[in-house]
Amino acid sequence: MVPSGDLTDYLCRLVDREGVSEVLVGVPRTLGGEVGFQARKVLATLDTLKKEFPGVRFVEWDERLTTRLAVAGSRGRGTGGKRKGAVRVDHLAAARMLQEYLEARGNL
């Protein structure tokens, strides 16, 4: 995970080094699909990134339920301590979101 204060530098390195041209961004909408407090923060950061990286396509993706599904899928797998487990769940949720995106594009 990249701290939000390091995000611009991190993306700059990825764009330069890896030729990244598309970034999938999870937007944490409410269960009703509304844009809540956290989603507004993500979207504000996303607006800034779009200006800083005009050559990169940023794809907004509804990440509702990805964490809940990741937690359910990881039960009984021994994720370790509380913080280690939280990081693992974040990674599993991100992987699920990417899988949903690729499936929607017909890439899987």
HELIX and SHEET records of a PDB file:
HELIX    1   1 SER A    4  ASP A    6  5                                   3    
HELIX    2   2 LEU A    7  GLU A   18  1                                  12    
HELIX    3   3 PHE A   37  GLU A   52  1                                  16    
HELIX    4   4 THR A   66  SER A   74  1                                   9    
HELIX    5   5 LYS A   82  ARG A  105  1                                  24    
SHEET    1   A 2 GLU A  22  VAL A  27  0                                        
SHEET    2   A 2 ARG A  57  ASP A  62  1                                        
END                                                                             
